[in-house]
Amino acid sequence: MKKGVLCGLATLLSAGSAELLFSDGFTNDMVLQQGTKSAVYGLKDVGSDVTAVMTDTATGSKTQLATRSVSDTEWKAVIPSTKAGGDYTITVTGSTGGSIEIERATFGNVYFCSGQSNMQLPLHFTFEGANLRDQVGNGSYSNIRFYNHPNLKGQTPYEPWWTSTHGNTSWYNNSYASTIPDGVSDEVGDYGHVNLSPFNGFSATCMHFATSLIDKTGDHTTPIGLILSAVGGTIIEAWISNSTFNSCKNLSAPSGGGLYREMVAPFVNTSITGFLWYQGENSCGGFMGNSADGTGYGCAQVGLVKSWRSIWSVEEGTTSPDAPFGIVSLAAGGSEGHGNNMARMRWAQTGNYGVLPNKAMPRTFMAHGYDIGDPWANRNCGKQNCTQAPFGPNCLNYSAADFPRDLQFMEPVVRAHDCPFFMGPIHPRLKYPVGRRLAEAYFNMFLGGTNSVTGPTIAGCDVTPDYVTINYNKELMQNSTLTVNEKYNYTGITDSNTMMICTGALGGNQTTCNCLGWSTIVNTSIIYCSDGPGWKPDNLDNLEVALLDNNNERDVGRNPYSEIWQPAPVLSDTGSSVKIDLSRVNTTGGIFAIKYSWSNGEDSCCSSPDFANGYLPCFPGHCPIMDTTTDFPANPFFASIKNNKCVCLPPQVCDQ
């Protein structure tokens, strides 16, 4: 049998039917959604009818559940709205024989965490993992339970679309899971030859969202259920339905579309509170596109949110049709070799509005990752490479004061540098800040918080001969203000991830300055504008034509994107605007464009020589403009300058 007694799996009471099974995700110790209708479902014999009873183990009271046959081989039992907490047993019996049971089920708030490897990244490979395990072992966060769905791509070709019974994994409560040592459980799989325990092998981002939400609300009682369904090395196309895929142009062919079938569809009948999505690294080599014209990743991201909400809420009274949906933007180093697309990827992750929520993606929220890449991505002065711990001969001293306020407690674990990488800095080991930002935004949007849901967001700008004043959206800042972190403000490094201005001084013009991204023709040194009005050869397939069309070959062998941009210091802030000093920028020929945290390459606000040479870690939260209350970093932007005002590319608006 695929569902047995071991490891908390749902119990087979009698073996009269070999095909009476719960679908994956329904096991002992599970969390069902409180406050809405929920359901359990699975497979049955052809011709068999199913009955189901839910028993309150505290009182012994029984509730007969409404059941129905979804198909000849599928059954579903609907559970009426139930308040949070409790301890229940659910027994399902087939008319042709056989009975199965879930024990110790409870009700709470359930979240579906999905994406690729940075969502999947286990606690074991993060700076905060060991400390969190100790906290749980001492009694903290005991109201969290989790389920880690295995990668079933291609393993369920003959099963009904909405059911999966090949997972053979269980729900765990935190308290018990934290006591299981590595090397005992075979559920999680191998990570760098480490057979991780269920707790150490669970998603750090998903878990830190839950723990941070508990810290924020102070609610240590209401159960939280975390469903992890993530697969590393995957593109967004594999996670969307055929209809969503067909609604967007210029997408990559999905890898069989199997992830939607085997990692998403089996859960759409499971009522949940909301979604968390962290994906994009393997999509950076694709077409970023724009949701406004129905192309590329921008269209697919909007489509994924809409379609998942829609299919989860088909049955009225279950998952909300506008359920909360959180998205994580990519960190530095996560482009899989396509750094020239990184800024546009983050823009596409917002549906090209530059901020969440927006008109196309209401009730969504974002945790930015662009300023929390791995601190030791340079790998030089980390403890593992030092000849004289804790500093090598060329390493520089630093302290917790160099970290942002909300992350200063992490300085000792960053300095210790004890936890291993998983495949290098593409998987940043700082996942607590990601989870905290998700929880903070979620709390402020849905649970009565009064602070901002997002970081400072450009509303417009005014250009004078001496200054550029960037005005930020006051409404989005709620009761907060912005601040300029002078420590990370101005480096003078070309093409950094801070404030940059494009002028006519270095050959920029209204065309070249407004190219959103440059690319190189394969097997040549010819650089062309792949997104925007900059120079493009008429025929990318004909290199001789490309060279002829390039006239004086201005773009051959160098990158005009970086050479025509100049870093500009942010002088001051007024709470809702910042002033940029033009006295240190050559503005000859006029100002044509401005950008912030919009870099061409494997970008980082840590652009100083000390970081580049590996003498200092890249301090998390290291970009200059941030929200004073939540510590959210400012949203990246790219704006043309026309008539001394900012103009953003639609659908983003920044001309106020």
VENCORPE-V756350 format. One line per field, one symbol per residue. ss: DSSP state (h for helix, s for strand, l for the rest). psi: psi as a letter, one per 40 degrees, with the letter a starting at -180 (. if undefined). A space follows every 10 residues. Layout:
ss = ???
psi = ???
This chain:
ss = lllllhhhll ssssllllll ssllllllll sssllllsss ssslllllls ssssssllll lsssssssss sllssssssl llllssssss ssssllllss ssssssssss ssssslhhhh lshhhlllhh hhhhhhhlll lllsssssll llllllllll llllllllll ssshhhhlll llllllllls sllsslllll llshhhhhhh hhhhhhhlll llssssssss lllllhhhhl lhhhhhllsl lllllllhhh hhhhhhhlll lllsssssll hhhlllllls hhhlshhhhh hhhhhhhhhh hhllllllll lllsssssll llllllllhh hhhhhhhhhl llllllllll lllsssslll llllllllll llhhhlllll lllllllllh hhllhhhhhh hhhhhhllll llllllllll lhhhhhhhhh hhhhhhllll lllllllsss ssslllssss ssllllllll lssslhhhll llllllllss ssslllllll lhhhssssss lllllsssss ssllllllll llhhhhhhhl lllllslllh hhhlssslls ssslllssss slllllllll ssssssllll llllllllhh hhllllllll llllssslll llslllssss ssllssssll llllll
psi = idhadifeii hhdifdheeh iiiiegiiei hihieiiaii iaiiihehih iihhhhddee iihhihiihd adeiihhhhi hiiiaihihh hhhideiihi ihifiiiahh hhhiaadddd hiddfidedd dddddddeei feehiihhhi heheefdeii deihfedfii iiiddddeeh iiedieddah hfehgiiddd eihddddddd dddddddehe dhihhhhhgi hifiiddeei iddddeeiif iihigeeddd deeddeeeeh hidaihhgid deedeahdah ddefiadddd dddddddddd ddedhiebhh efiihiihii iiefefefde edddddddee efeeihiadd gifiihhied efahdfdded eideeiegie iideiiiiid eeiideedee ddddddfdii ihfaedgheg eddddddddd dddddefeie aidiihhhda ihhiddihhh hihdddebea iiihgddfdh dehhfaeahi hhiedfeiad dddfhdhiih hheiehhihe gaeihhidhd egddddddee befdeheihd dddeihihhh diiedeiihh hedehhehei hdiiihfgig agiiegeidd ddefeiihhi feidhihdde fhiihiihhi hhffiihihi eihff.
